[in-house]
């Protein structure tokens, strides 16, 4: 599905590969690389920057850090999309453990150690988001940052958690076993991966010690655009997981799990992520149009720039869910892995030898 390949020579000493998917990220990538270079790391690791076809100075900037970081820049321009680029990064990873961060965010102190420590015990992990460092008060007032106190969860597939790929770690063999990121999922591809890994029997573990400072969209246009993209991604997920929804709803425990926030990634507004998408196109369209009408009503209540930015995100989400042109995805089919079976994934809580 993803074009992943395995055949990379893996030096015994390299424990962790960090993958950054980058596209025209010259303006922000330097801050992320500086943060990685400042980490105190008592083990061997490497950094792979998977360039997704940048036309600015992203590649040259990344290569300029060769004297400060164990960095490699690889061409990941064959297929556009962050998920496809991350797949290329993992395909050349030399370590058994993989962590992802984004080119426009900044990892917190101790992030590498926290990721490596967690992945030595758990097969699939995600850390905490923080918005205070990289965003002004006006932007923070207009957005709700998820994944600050726990993992994300959607009403679409209750009982399954999700996390943003900007602060996520996974064992490379598990990643390859489930096919990696789906290149056909251009938005919320991290949610799709999280759900498929869990459906295969590997839980997603919360690691609050791994902190990522997220950078939210700062302009009205970029806010509207991101909302539109997330709305289209939510609709794509609803179509793909329509056969899983009824079964998971029946199995879900009453109420929501403690410490979970809505799916939608950094900056998702509360409520947008919890939109209950329906697999039937007409019903889904009616719900989306109803959402657009509610957003229109909310415009009359806007009293500040922050409120208007929040309104733009909600408007974009509703328009994206209702009107984005989507290729109908194949329904996901991830059988639960039988313990000890021939196709069994590595145990989710097996400790990796030192």
MOPE-V761802 format. One record per pair of residues at least 12 apart in sequence whose C-alpha atoms are under 8 Angstrom apart, sorted by the first residue. I is the first residue (numbers start at 1). J is the second residue. D is the distance in Angstrom with one decimal. If there is no record, write none. Layout:
i = {I,I}
j = {J,J}
d = {D,D}
This chain:
i = {1,1,1,2,2,2,2,2,2,2,3,4,4,4,4,4,4,4,5,6,6,8,8,8,8,9,10,10,10,11,11,13,13,14,14,14,14,14,14,15,15,15,15,15,15,15,16,16,16,16,16,16,16,16,16,16,17,17,17,17,17,17,17,17,17,17,17,18,18,18,18,18,18,18,18,19,19,19,19,19,19,19,19,19,19,19,20,20,20,20,20,20,20,20,20,20,21,21,21,21,21,21,21,21,21,21,21,21,22,22,22,22,22,22,22,22,22,22,23,23,23,23,23,24,24,24,24,24,24,25,25,25,25,25,25,26,26,26,26,28,28,28,29,29,29,29,29,29,30,30,31,31,31,32,32,32,32,32,32,33,33,35,35,35,35,36,36,36,37,37,39,39,39,39,40,41,41,45,45,46,46,46,46,46,47,47,47,47,48,48,48,48,48,48,49,49,49,49,49,49,50,50,50,50,50,50,50,50,51,51,51,51,51,51,52,52,52,52,52,52,52,52,52,53,53,53,53,53,59,74,74,76,76,79,81,81,82,83,83,83,83,83,83,83,84,84,84,86,87,87,90,95,96,96,96,97,97,97,97,97,97,98,98,98,98,99,99,99,99,99,100,100,100,100,100,101,101,101,101,102,102,102,104,104,105,105,105,105,105,106,106,106,107,107,107,108,108,108,108,109,110,111,111,111,111,112,114,114,114,115,115,118,119,119,119,120,120,120,120,121,121,121,121,121,122,122,122,122,122,123,123,123,123,123,123,123,123,123,123,123,124,124,124,124,124,124,124,124,124,125,125,125,125,125,125,125,126,126,126,126,126,126,126,126,126,126,126,126,127,127,127,127,127,127,127,127,127,127,128,128,128,128,128,128,128,128,128,128,128,129,129,129,129,129,129,129,129,129,129,130,130,130,130,130,130,131,131,131,131,131,132,133,134,134,134,134,135,135,138,138,139,139,139,141,141,142,142,142,142,142,143,143,143,143,144,144,144,144,144,145,145,145,145,145,146,146,146,146,146,146,146,146,147,147,147,147,149,149,149,149,150,150,150,150,150,151,151,151,151,151,152,152,152,152,153,153,153,153,154,154,154,154,155,155,155,156,156,156,156,156,156,157,157,157,157,158,158,158,158,159,159,159,159,159,159,160,160,161,161,161,161,162,162,162,162,162,162,163,163,163,163,163,164,164,164,164,165,166,167,167,167,173,173,174,174,174,175,177,178,178,178,180,181,184,185,185,186,187,187,187,187,188,188,188,188,188,189,191,192,196,196,199,199,199,200,200,200,200,201,201,202,202,202,203,214,216,216,217,219,220,220,223,223,223,223,224,224,224,224,224,224,225,225,226,226,226,227,227,227,227,227,227,227,227,227,228,228,228,228,228,228,228,228,228,229,229,229,230,230,230,230,231,231,231,231,231,231,231,232,232,232,232,232,232,232,233,234,234,235,235,235,236,236,236,238,238,238,239,239,239,239,239,240,240,240,240,240,241,241,242,242,242,243,243,262,269,269,269,272,272,284,285,285,288,288,288,288,289,289,289,291,292,292,292,295,295,295,296,298,299}
j = {179,182,183,84,87,179,180,181,182,183,87,87,88,90,91,176,179,180,91,91,92,91,92,93,94,94,93,94,95,94,95,43,44,43,44,45,46,94,95,43,44,45,95,96,97,116,44,45,46,94,95,96,97,98,99,116,45,46,47,48,93,94,95,96,97,98,99,45,46,47,48,98,99,100,101,47,48,49,50,86,89,90,98,99,100,101,47,48,49,50,86,89,100,101,102,103,49,50,51,52,82,83,85,86,89,101,102,103,49,50,51,52,54,58,82,85,102,103,51,52,53,54,58,53,54,55,56,57,58,54,56,57,58,103,104,56,57,58,61,103,104,105,58,61,62,103,104,105,61,62,104,105,106,102,103,104,105,106,107,62,65,106,107,108,109,69,107,112,68,69,109,110,111,112,110,112,113,70,95,69,70,71,72,94,69,70,71,72,71,72,73,74,89,93,62,71,72,73,74,89,73,74,75,76,85,86,88,89,73,74,75,76,77,85,75,76,77,78,79,80,81,82,85,75,76,77,78,80,73,88,89,88,89,183,183,186,186,181,182,183,185,186,189,190,181,182,183,181,180,181,172,172,171,172,173,116,119,169,170,171,172,169,170,171,172,115,167,168,169,170,165,166,167,168,169,165,166,167,168,165,166,167,214,215,166,212,213,214,215,212,213,214,211,212,213,210,211,212,213,211,210,209,210,211,212,210,207,209,210,169,210,207,169,170,171,350,351,352,353,348,349,350,351,352,205,348,349,350,351,170,171,174,202,203,204,346,347,348,349,350,168,169,170,171,202,203,204,205,348,168,169,170,204,205,206,207,151,163,164,167,168,169,204,205,206,207,208,210,147,167,168,206,207,208,209,210,211,212,147,148,149,150,167,207,208,209,210,211,212,145,146,147,148,167,211,212,213,214,266,145,148,211,212,213,214,145,213,214,215,216,213,213,213,214,215,216,215,216,305,306,216,218,306,306,307,306,307,308,309,310,267,268,269,310,266,267,268,269,270,265,266,267,268,269,261,262,263,264,265,266,267,268,163,260,261,266,208,259,260,261,206,208,259,260,261,163,206,259,260,261,260,261,262,263,260,261,262,263,262,263,273,274,274,275,276,238,245,274,275,276,277,244,245,248,249,248,249,252,256,248,249,251,252,253,257,195,198,194,195,204,260,190,191,194,195,204,263,190,191,194,263,265,190,191,265,266,190,212,210,211,212,345,346,197,345,346,197,345,196,197,200,193,193,329,233,236,233,229,230,232,233,230,233,234,264,265,233,263,237,332,334,334,335,336,334,335,336,337,336,337,345,347,348,348,266,266,267,267,309,309,312,309,312,313,316,312,313,314,315,316,317,313,316,313,316,317,268,312,313,314,315,316,317,318,320,313,315,316,317,318,319,320,321,324,316,317,320,264,317,320,321,316,317,318,319,320,321,322,317,320,321,322,323,324,326,321,277,321,277,321,322,326,328,329,277,278,279,278,279,328,329,331,328,329,330,331,332,331,332,278,279,331,331,332,274,310,313,314,314,317,322,321,322,318,319,321,322,318,319,322,318,315,318,319,311,314,315,315,311,311}
d = {6.3,6.9,8.0,7.3,7.1,5.9,6.4,6.7,5.9,6.2,7.8,6.3,7.1,7.9,5.8,6.8,7.0,7.3,5.6,6.2,7.9,7.6,6.0,7.1,6.5,6.4,7.8,4.3,6.1,6.6,7.6,7.9,5.9,7.6,4.8,5.1,7.1,6.6,5.3,7.0,5.9,5.7,5.0,6.3,6.3,7.8,7.2,4.8,6.5,8.0,5.1,6.6,4.8,5.7,7.3,6.6,5.8,5.0,5.8,7.1,5.9,6.8,5.5,7.8,6.2,4.8,6.3,7.7,6.3,4.8,6.1,5.8,4.7,5.7,7.3,6.1,4.9,6.0,7.1,6.5,5.8,7.0,7.2,6.3,5.0,6.6,7.7,6.3,4.8,6.0,7.0,7.7,6.1,5.5,5.5,6.2,6.0,4.8,6.1,6.9,5.8,8.0,5.5,5.6,7.8,8.0,6.4,6.8,6.8,6.0,5.0,5.9,7.4,7.5,7.6,7.9,7.4,5.8,6.1,5.2,6.2,4.8,7.4,7.8,4.6,6.2,5.5,7.4,5.9,7.7,7.7,8.0,5.6,6.3,7.0,6.6,5.6,4.5,6.8,6.4,5.0,7.5,7.4,8.0,7.8,4.8,5.9,7.9,7.2,7.7,8.0,7.7,6.4,7.9,6.3,7.0,6.1,4.6,6.7,7.9,7.7,6.3,6.1,7.3,7.7,7.9,7.0,8.0,6.2,5.9,6.4,6.2,7.6,7.1,7.0,7.0,6.4,7.2,7.6,7.8,5.0,6.1,7.9,7.9,7.4,5.9,4.6,6.3,5.8,5.0,5.8,7.1,6.0,7.6,7.4,7.4,6.2,4.8,6.3,7.0,6.1,5.1,6.1,5.4,5.6,6.6,6.8,5.5,7.0,6.2,5.4,5.1,6.5,6.9,6.9,4.8,4.3,7.7,7.6,6.2,7.2,7.5,5.8,7.5,6.8,4.5,8.0,7.7,7.1,7.9,7.3,6.0,7.8,7.6,6.9,5.8,7.4,5.1,6.6,5.9,7.7,7.2,6.3,7.8,6.6,7.2,5.0,7.6,6.3,6.5,7.3,7.7,6.0,5.3,7.2,7.4,6.8,7.5,6.2,4.6,5.5,5.6,5.4,5.9,5.9,7.0,7.5,5.8,4.0,6.4,6.1,5.7,6.0,5.4,6.1,6.7,4.0,5.4,7.1,7.7,4.9,8.0,7.6,6.4,7.8,7.1,5.9,4.9,5.5,6.0,5.1,6.7,6.4,4.5,5.9,7.2,5.1,5.4,6.5,7.7,7.2,7.4,4.9,6.2,7.7,7.8,7.8,6.1,5.3,6.6,6.3,7.1,7.0,6.8,6.9,7.8,5.4,4.9,7.8,7.9,5.4,5.8,4.5,6.5,7.0,5.5,4.7,6.8,7.4,5.6,5.4,7.3,7.1,7.9,7.9,7.7,7.5,4.9,6.5,7.8,7.8,5.9,4.4,6.7,7.1,6.7,5.1,6.2,7.4,5.8,5.1,6.3,5.4,4.6,6.0,6.5,7.7,6.3,7.8,5.7,4.3,6.1,7.2,6.3,5.4,5.7,8.0,7.7,7.8,5.4,6.4,6.1,4.7,5.1,6.8,4.7,5.8,7.3,5.7,5.3,7.1,7.4,7.3,7.0,5.0,7.2,6.0,4.8,6.2,7.4,7.2,5.6,5.1,7.7,5.9,5.0,6.0,6.4,7.6,7.8,6.5,6.9,6.0,4.8,6.1,7.0,5.7,5.4,6.9,7.7,7.5,6.4,6.7,6.6,5.4,7.8,6.3,6.7,7.7,5.6,7.5,6.6,6.4,5.9,7.7,4.5,5.7,7.8,5.9,4.8,5.4,6.6,5.5,6.1,8.0,5.6,5.9,4.9,6.0,7.7,5.4,4.8,6.3,7.4,5.6,6.5,7.5,7.7,6.5,6.0,7.0,6.9,7.2,7.4,6.2,7.9,7.7,5.9,7.1,7.8,6.6,7.8,4.6,4.8,6.6,6.1,6.4,6.8,4.8,6.2,4.9,4.4,5.1,5.1,5.9,5.8,5.2,5.4,5.8,5.4,6.7,5.6,5.6,7.1,5.9,7.1,6.5,7.7,7.8,5.7,6.5,7.5,5.6,6.2,6.8,6.3,6.0,5.9,7.9,7.1,8.0,8.0,5.4,7.4,7.6,6.3,7.0,7.0,7.1,6.8,7.9,7.5,5.2,5.4,6.9,7.6,6.7,6.7,6.4,7.1,7.5,7.1,5.8,7.2,5.3,7.2,5.3,7.7,7.6,7.7,6.3,7.9,7.7,7.9,6.3,6.8,8.0,7.1,7.0,6.5,7.6,6.9,5.8,7.8,7.4,7.6,7.2,6.2,6.1,7.3,4.8,6.6,5.4,7.2,7.1,7.7,7.9,7.6,7.1,8.0,6.5,6.1,7.0,6.1,5.9,6.1,4.7,5.6,5.7,6.0,8.0,7.7,5.4,6.9,6.8,7.0,6.0,7.9,8.0,5.8,6.8,6.9,6.5,5.4,8.0,5.0,4.8,7.8,7.1,4.8,7.8,7.7,6.3,7.1,7.2,7.9,7.8,7.6,4.6,6.3,7.2,4.4,4.3,7.9,7.3,7.5,7.7,4.1,4.5,7.1,6.1,4.2,7.3,8.0,7.7,7.1,6.1,6.7,6.1,7.1,7.9,7.2,4.1,6.1,7.1,4.4,4.2,7.8,7.4,4.6,4.6,7.6,7.9,5.6,7.6,7.5,7.4,6.7,6.6,5.4,8.0,7.1,7.4,7.1,5.7,6.3,5.7,7.8,5.2,7.1,6.8,7.2,7.8,5.6,6.1,4.5,5.8,6.0,6.0,7.8,5.6,7.2,7.0,7.9,5.9,7.1,7.4,7.2,6.7,7.2,7.6,7.9,5.4,5.6,7.5,6.2,5.2,7.1,8.0,6.6,5.9,6.3,5.3,6.9,6.9,6.6,6.0,7.8,7.4,6.8}
